[in-house]
Amino acid sequence: MNMNLPRIENGSRRDFLRSAVQAAAGLTLALYLPGTQAAAPSAAAVPEFEPNAFVRIGTDGMVTVIAKHVEMGQGAYTGLATLVAEELDAAWSQVRVEGAPADARRYNNLAFGAFQGTGGSTAMANSWEQMRKAGASARAMLVSAAAAQWKVPAGEIRVSEGVVTHGANKATFGELAPAAALLPVPADVALKSPRDFKLIGKHAPRKDSADKVNGRAQFTQDVHLPGMLTAVVAHAPRFGATVKSFDARKAKAIKGVVDVVQIPSGVAVLAHDTWSAKKGRDALKIDWDESRAFKLGSEDIFTQFRTLAQQPGLVAHSAGDADTALARPGRVLRATYDFPYLAHAPMEPLNCVVRIGEGECELWYGAQFQSIDQPSVAALLGLPPEKVKINMLYAGGSFGRRASKDADFVLEAVQIAKASKSRAPIKMVWLREDDMKAGYYRPAFHHALEASLGEDGRPTAWRHRLVGQSILAGTAFAGMMIKDGIDAVSVEGAANLPYGIPAMRVELHTPTDIQVPVLWWRSVGSTHTAYSTETFIDELAGTAGQDAVAYRLALLDKHPRHAGVLKLAADKAGWGQPLPAGANGTRRGRGVAVHESFGTYVAEVAEVTVNADGSFTVDRVVCAVDCGMVVNPDVVRAQVEGGVGFALSAALHGAITLKDGVVEQSNFHDYAPIRITEMPKVEVHIVPSAEKPTGIGEPGVPPLAPALANALAAATGKRVRSLPIRTEELKA
């Protein structure tokens, strides 16, 4: 591959190259974390980037933070930069961020082991000490360089806003970088006490916002390589179907179409632009082999699930003897719930740019699971993994979809490039319809719950059966997260229910004959377990004639962080005080839910107004969050607010349905996100904490739907047992 070719034709790349040339005129400080070996760079030339480096400081004084986590809107770049800048004592204005290359040896996610990837709301949690140590090491080396030049004790030197001082002596990071680059990396560094933080826990403008506003942010669609072609794929209408034959004559007659190739997932049309590729795809005549295609509809799937739920499943959790307790005379409540398939539907559908060279391959896209994608591409092309270079760009959302467990869309792009006779770089583009119809989805689930109540109204026994497809089965994660047949993400939020119930049993059925492709969806198993458990516990409180918040608190005496957010949300929402009356003919209600996911505790209170015809508005959502020590409070609030909107879309509208195996939805007209007029007022209250940071990208999602359903029940007396919510069930 000719690496001297221009790689990306847009302003931000040109600016980056310009600054890199300027930095090359001086020296770059390459930093290594403790425990690694680093050869001292020469004074004549320092490489632009060094292995195991998270920080780069140029002679212009700019601090470049190398982010191992993709920025897909969740604020990862800002958070990682904050951790480094805090310990470095850099000025926020001199810090910039760039995505790390694919290299799990240097950029592994510490929460996942020897795996590079972004997911599970782990970006801050697994980088908390690592990135701070990177910044602290840089600071120590700059101070040592200054101490040697000024012949003063290092302990007397001060660093603030990117300037190193001692008395009348003053130097910038850029001025000290050449000398600091020649020093050994300290084996250990002291980190700041939280009382000395200047950036962590404070407001700092996001590092990605300005570029996204002025158009300099680099997404996959911004990549334009010389001679590049755009590819659009015709996928099978049913899962499991394959191409029997195809006629490309009409497609090739379309102006701009260059090539048509068959790949395992369908037929790709390559053209000079996306519109021509789409027109060519539409003109294809394809005969599909559906002998092994999946042909069940949604109701067929749920019928199977409901039948399975009547039988005992694999035991995911057991305490006491729930079966015996439920068989005793007394008050026993039962409820069943249905949850549909859900699409991820990020605003930027899947895409990837590929250039295959001689003995190597280079890709550009919003890479989320490099440790899946890189070896998968390498295996396809017969290359060593290190010969597959991944340039991590911004991603326009993901919600789990770009964290492909089998590198599906990345491999599709590479297969197209490999099959094409043009040998040109390829930009594979999924249109919205491809995103909706070609998978993957949040699994559909059926839940069956039973609980018995004692004389005091508290639950004495609880049995919970879940039926749904496994996300992990057959993947590289199965060995780590499937134990005794139990897919951990299927039962999270159910098998670890925090309520103090003497006898509890959680069982799981995992059908293996459903061919609908499934994947993690923002907050994964908690998307359905929080709903069933929090609406059912609310129903138990109502049956017992007890206040919903007080009832929960009585059962959370051993879980203070759950109780803490529940109390805070209830207090800020004015729980116990009557809601202002609505217009004539309307009914008002308030509901609550509390849930822990990804180490973070969230309680939400929803307020609704229901009209006589069953239509309703969500007026207000009050959230309380305990995510440990907060890196950036604005990012926390934004993620919780976004989580509320994301969850509300699913609760009100979200459902992927199948008819005879064909997905019925295709775009936002029939798989609708909420409109701005449907978004409630959202208040976010953060619990002060000295604990290490936990996740925030996903935990705001699970409590919203159950809090909403509980509010609707308070207003109407009617329980919602399937999603999305149907207004006809709420009529007066």
N, C-alpha and C positions, 0 to 999 in steps of 0.2 A: 504494500500500500504506500502511495506517495504521501507522506505525512506533511509535505510542504504545501499541499492544496489548501485553499481557504476552506475552513470547516463549517462556519456558520456566518451567513451574511446578514447581520443586523447590528444595530448600534452598540448594544451591550458587549458583544464579542469584540468589536473593534476597540472599545474603551478598555476592555480587559487586556487585549494584546498591547495597547499603547502603554498601560501602566506596567505590564510585565517587562516591556523593553526598558522602561525607565528604571525599574527595580534591578534589572540585570546590569545596569551601569554601575551599581554599587554592590551591596551585599544583601543577602536574605538570611534571616535567622531561622533555622529549622529546629523545631523543638521535638523532643522525644519524651515519652512518659517514663517514669521510673521503672527500672527493670529491663530497659531495652539498651542496645548497644548502638552508638552513633560514632562514625568516623568524623573527626574534626574537618569541616570544610576548609578549603584553601582560601587565602585572602584574594586570590586572583579571580576566582569564579565560584559562585555558590549556586547549586541547582535551584530552579524555580520551586520545586517541590521535593520533599524528602520523605522516604517511607516512615511510617508511624508518626507522622507530624499532624497536629491539629491546629497549629498556629504558625503563621508566617508573617514576619515583619520585614518590610522593605526599607530602603534608605529614605524613601519619601515619608516614612513614619506611619504608613497605613498598616493596620493589623488585619490580616486575612484569617478568618476562622474557617477551618475545613469541617463542614457539617456532614456527619455520617448518616444523618436522617433526612429524608426527602421533605421538602417544604411543599405541602399540598393544601395549604390554607390553615393548618392547625397551629402555626406560630413556632415551629421547630427551629427555624433559622434564628429567630429573635431570642428564643430561650437559650440555645447553645451559645450564641454570641454573648449573652448576658453573663453566663457562667464564666467564660474566659475573661471578659473585660473586667468583671468584678475583681478577680484575683490579680489581674495584670495591672489594675489601676489605670486603664486606658480611658481616653475620652470616647464617649459613645459615638461621636461623629467620625472618629478615625477607624472605626471597626466596620469591616465588610465580611460577607459570607459567600462561600462557594461550596458546591456539592462535592462530596468525596467520590473518588473512583471506586470501582468494584475491587475490593481487596479485603476479604474477611480476616486476614491476619492482622491488619491494622485497624479496620473499622467495624469489627464485629459488635453486634448488639449484646452487651454484657448480660442482659436478661435472657438471651436466647442461646448463650454459649458461643460456640465457634460458628456463628451465623451472622451475616450482614443483612440487615433489613429493618424496616420501620413498621411497627404494628403493636397492637396491644396497649396503646397509650404508654409506651415505655421510653419515649425519647428523653424526657427530663429525668425520669427515675433512674435509668441506667447510665446517664451521663453526668449525674450530679457531682460526683467526686472526680471522675475522669477529666472532664473539661475544666474544672476548677484547678486541678493539679497542672494541667497543661498551661493555664494562664499563670499560675504561681511559679512554675519553673521558668517561664519566660521572664517574669519580673525579677526573679533571683539572679538570672544571668545578666540582665541589664544592669542591675544594681552592682553586681560584682565587677562588671566592665567599668562602670563609673568609679567605683572605689579604687580600682587599680590605676585609672587615669589621674584621679584627683589625690591619690595617696591619703585616703581617709577611711575610717572604719565603715564597713558596709551597714552596720546597725544604725549609723547616724544619718543615712541617706533617706530621703523621702521621695515618694512617687505619687503623683496626682495628675489626672487628666492627660496622661501620656507624656509628662515631663518629669525628669529625674533631677532632684536638687540637693545641694548641700551648701549652706551658707550662700556665698556669691556664685558658686558653681551651678551651672544649669545646662542640661542637655536633653534633647528630644529622643524618643525611641529610635528614630531613623538615624540620628547621629551616633548612637551607641551600638546600633545593630552590627556593624563590621567587627568591632572588638568582641561583642558578646557572642558572635557566631563561632569564635575560636575557643571558647571556654567549654569545659566539660559540663554535661548536664547533671544537675544535682540529683543524688540518689533519693532524696526525700525532701519535701518542702512542707512548711506549715501553712495551713489554710486559715482564712479569716474567721473570727468569731462572728456570728450573725449580728451582734450589736454594732459591728463595724461596717456592715454592708452599706454600700452607696447606690448600687444598681439592683441587686437582688431584692425582690419584694417591693420595688418602686416602679413608677411609670417610666417606660422607655419606648420611644416610637418604634414600631415594627420595622425590621430591616427589609422586608419585601414590599411594603406598601407603596413607597414612592415609585419604584420601578414598575409596579403593576398599574399605577395611575398614569405614568408618562409613556408607557408602552415599551420600556426597555427590558422588562422581565422576559426571560427566555423559556417559552413553552415549546413542546414538540412541533406545533404548527409553525413556529418561527424559524425552524431549521430549513435552510435552502442550500443544498449542495450542488456543485456544478453537474449538469446533466441528470439531475435527480428526476425520477418518475414517481407518480402517486398511484398507489394500489388500493382498490376497493374489492372486497371479497363477497361472493355470493355463497352464503351458508345454507345448509340444509334446513328445510322448514320443520323437520322433526329431529329430535336428538337421537343419535345413533344411526341416522341415514348417511349414506355415502354416495359419491358420484358414480353413476353407471356409465353415462356418456354425456357429451355436451357438444353443441354446435356453436362455434364462435364467429361464424361468417358475418352475421349482422353486427356483432359487437365490434369486430375489426374494421367495419365500414364507417364507424363513428369517427368523426374528425377528432384528432388528438389521441386516439387509442393507439398504443404502440405494441402491446403484447397481451396475450391471454394464456394463463398457465393454471394447471390443476395442482392443488396441494391437498394434504390430508383432510383439511376442514372444509374444502369446497373448491371454487374456481375463482381466481383472482384476475381482475382486469387492470392493466397498467396503462397509464396515460400521462400526458403532460400536465394535467391538472385534475383536481378532485371531481369537478362537474363532468368532465369528459369520461373519467373512470366510472362514475355512477351511471351515466347514460349507456356506456358500454355494458356494464353489469346488467342493467335493465333489459338490454337487447339479447342477452344470452338465452339459449335454449338448453335447459339441463334436464336430463332424465335421472331421477334419483332412485337409488336402490334402498327401499325401505323394509327389506326383509328382516332387519334387526332393529328397526326404529321403534321408539317408545310412542305408544298410541293411546295412553290413558288420558282422561280429562281430570280436572281438579276434583270434581265430586267423586270420581272413582278412587282417587288417591286418598281422600278423607274417609271414604267408606272403609277402605283397608285399614287406615290408621285407627278408626274408632273400634273396629273389630279387635285389633291387637290390644287396645287399651283395656279390654274386658278381661285380659289374662295377665298373670304376673309377668314382670319383665326382669331383666338383669338388675341386681340391687346396686344402686349407686351410693346409697347412704341408709344406715339402719341404726336406730337407737331405741331401746325398749321394745315392747311387743305391740306394734301398731295394729296388727291384724286382730289380735284378741281384744284389744281395747275398743276397736271399732265395731266388734260383734256384740258388745254388751248393750243392754237396753239404755236408752238415753237419747239426747238430742244429737243427731248426726246430720251434717250438711254435706251435700254433694254438688259438684259443678264440673262442667266440661267446657273446654275452650278450643277454638280453632284459629290458627294463625296462618295466613297465606304465604306463598312465595313473595319475596320482595326484590326488586331490582335496586342496584346501587345508584344508577342514574347520575353520576357526577356531571357537572356542567361541561367538562372536557371529556368527550368519549375517548375510548382507547385509541392509541396511536403509537407509532414507533418508527424511527428512521434507522436504516441499516445500510452499511457499506461493507461489502465483502472484498478483501484484498488478497494478496498472495500470502497465504499462511496466517492470516489474521482477519479479525472482524471488529468493526466499531459500530456502536449503537448510541443513539441519542433519544432519551425519553424520560418521563417522570418515574425513575426506577425506585421501586419500593422493596422488592425482595431480590437483591443482587445475588444472594447465595443460592437462590433457586434458578434465576435467569442465566447467570454466567455459565455454570456447568452444563445447563440444558442446551444452550446455544453451542457450547464447545463440543458436546457429544454429537449434536446434529451435524456439525461441520468437520468433525474429526480433528479438532484443534485442542491444544493444552488450554485450560481455563484462563491462564494469564495472557493468552493471545486474543481474548475477547475483552475489548475495552468498552466500558459502559460510562457514558457521560450523563450524569444525573442532572436533569433539568427540573424546573418547577412542574408541578402537576396540578391541573385544575380540578382538584377534588379526587377522591378515591372511595372513601367509606368502606375500604376493604377490597375493592375490585382490582386494583393494580398490584395487590399482594397475592398474585396468582400462585396457587399451590403447585401448579405444573407448568408455569411460564407460558400459558396458552397463547396469549396475543403476541408476546415477544417471539415465540417460536414461529407463529404464523407469518410474521414479518420476515423473519430470516428464511423460512421456506420459500416465500415468494421471491426474495432476492436470489436464492440459490437456483430456483427453477427458471428464472428469467434468462433469456438468451442475450438480453441487452447488456448485462453485467453492470448496469447503472446503479447508483445508490437508489434505494427505495424508501419512500415514506408511505407506510401502511396506515390507512385512516378507516376507523369504524365510524359509520354514521349513527345517529341516534337510534335508528331502527335496528341496526346490528346490535347495539348495546342492549336494547330491550329484548330482542328475540333470540340472540345467540348465546345467552347465559353469561355469567353465572348468577345465582340468586341466593338470598337468605333462605334457608330451608323452610318449608311448610312444616307446621307442628300441630299435634293434637295433645291436649293435656286433660287428665281426669284427676280431680282432687276430692278427697273425703276428709272430714274432721269431726271429731266428737267434742262436745262441750260438757264441762263439769258444772256443778251447782253454782259455782261462782262465775260462770260464763266463759272461763278460760278454756282453751283447747287442751284436751287430755291426750289426744292422738291425732296424727296427721299422716295421710298417705297420698302420694303424688306420683302418678304415672305419666310419662312423657313418651310420645311416639313421633319420630322424625328421622330424616336422613343424617348420617354422619358427615361432617365436613372433613374430618381428619382421616377417615378410612382410606387406605391405599396411598397415602401421601408420605413424604419424608418425616412428617410430624407424628405419625401414628405411634411409633415406638416410644416417644416421649409423653404423649398425652392420651393414649388409649390404654387403659389398664383393666384387665379382666373383662374386656369387651365394652367398657364404658368410655364413650367419647366425652372427655372432660368439658369441652365447650358446650355440649348439648345440655348438660345438667348444671352448669354454673349458675348460681343464683337460686337454685332449688336444692341441690345437695348440701349447700352450706347456709341454709336458711338460719338467720340469727335468732329467731324467736325461741324462747324457752318453753318447749313443748316436750313433755315427758317421753312420749312414744312417737317416733317418726320413721317413716320408710319412704324412700324415693327410688323409683324403678324406671328403667329405660328400655324401650323397644327401638331397634335401629333397622328398618327395612332395607334390604339390599337389592331389591328388584326394581327400584325407581330410578330411571335414567336421567332425571332432571339434574343438570350440573349445579352443585351448591358450593357456597363459599362464605367466609366470614363477612358479616355486614355490621356496620358500626355498632359496637357493643355486643355483638355476637349472640351467645345464648341468653344473655340478660335481656335481649329484646323481647323474648316471649316469657321467660321465667319470672321476670319482675312483674309483668302484667298479671299472670295467673295468681301468683302468690300474694301480691299486694291488693288485688281486688277481692280475693277470697278471704284474706285476713280482715278486710274491711267489712265483708259480709258477715263474718263471725262476730265482729264487734256490734254490728247492727242487730243481729239476732239476740245477742246478749244484752241489748239495750244500753250499751256503754259508748262513751265518746271514743271516736276513732283514734285520736292522738293518745289519749290516756290509756286506751286498751293496748296499743303498741308499746308504749313506754313501760307498762307493767311486765311485758314479755321481753324487754330489752335490757333488763337489769345487769346482764353480764356483757353488754356491748355498748360501752359508753360513747363511742364515736357515732354509732347509729343514733343513739338517743340524743347526742349533742346537736346533730344537724336537724333532727326531727323537732326538737324544742325550738331551735332558732328559726326554722321556716314557719312553724306554727305561730310563734310570737310575732314575727315580721308580717305575717299574713293577717293578723288579728283573729286568730282561731278562737272560737268561743263567742265572738261578738257577732251579732246578726248582720247579714249582708244587706246593703241598701236594696230596697225594693226595685224591681224592674218595671218596665211599662206594663200596662194592663194586658192580661192574657199570657204573660211570661212567667216563668219559674226560674228561680236562681238557686245555685248550689255551690258548695265548696268541698273539694276532696283532697286527700293527701296520699302520698306514697313515699317510702324511703327504701333505698337500695344501695348496696356496695358493689362496685365493679372496678377491676384494675387497681385495687387498693385505695380507691377514693369513695367517700361516703357522701351521698346526695339525697336530700329530701326536697320534695316539691309539693306546693299547694296550688291547685288550680281553681279558678272561679269561672263559672259559666252562667249564661243566660239561655234558657230553652223556650222556644216559641211553641204555640199550641200544635203546630203541624210537625213538631219534632226537630225542626232545624234549630241550630244553636250557634252561639258565639263563645269562644274562649276569651274571656275578658282580661284575665290577669294570671300570671304564673309567678309565684314567689319561690326562689330556690335558695337552699343553704348548702354549702360545699365545704367539705373537709378533705383537702388534697395534700395535706402536709404543708411544708414550707412553700410559699408561693414565690415563683421566680419572677413572674410578671402578672400583676393582678388584672391588667386590661386583657391579656390573652386568656386568662382564666374566665373572666366574664364573657368574653366573646365566644369561647368554646361552649360554655353552658347555654348561652343565648342561642347559638347555632344549633346545639343539640336539641333544644326545645323545638325549634322550627323544623328540624329534620325529623324528629319523632312525631311531631304533629302532622306532618305530611303523610307519614305512614298510617297514623291513627285515623285520619279523616279520609284519605284517598287511596292508600297504597295497597295494591294487590296485583300480582302477576297470576293470571289464570290460564289454564290450558283447556283446549277443546280438541279431542281426538289426538292429543299429543302436540298440538300446535299452540304456541304462545299467542294469546289474543291481543296483547297490548303492543304498541309500536312506537309511541312518542308521548310527549307531554300532554297531548289532548286526551289520551285515555289512560295515562299513568301520570297523574297530575301532582306536582308539588304544590304546597300551599301558596296562595296568592298573598300579596302584601296586606290586603284587607283582612285576611284570616289570621294574621300574626298578632298574638296578644301582647300586652305590656308585660315585660319580663324584668323581674328584679333578682339580682344575684348578690347573696351575702356570703362572705368567705370567713370561715372559722380560723382565727389565728392559731398557728401550730408551730411547734419546734421539731416535728417529725420530718424525716426526709421527704422530698417531693414524691408524689405518686401521679397516676395518670389523670389527664383532664380532657383529652380529645373525645373520649367516648362516654364517660360516666354520666353526663347530663342527659343522655337519651333515655335510659330505662325507666326512670320514675314518671316521665311525662304522661304516657298513655294510661297507666293505672290511676294516676291522680285525676286525670280528666274523666275516666270512667267512673271513679268514685264520686266526683262532683256531679256528674249526670245522674247517678243513682240518688244522691242527696236531693237533687232537684225534682226528679221524676218518680223515684221509688223503683226504677227499672234497672236491672243489671245487664251490662253489655258483655256477652260471652264470646264474641268473635269480632275480629277486626278485618277490614276497616269498619268504623261505626256506621250503622245504617239509621238514618234519621227516622224512618218509618217506625222503628221500634220504640221511639221516644214520644210518640204522639200522646197528647193529653187524653 
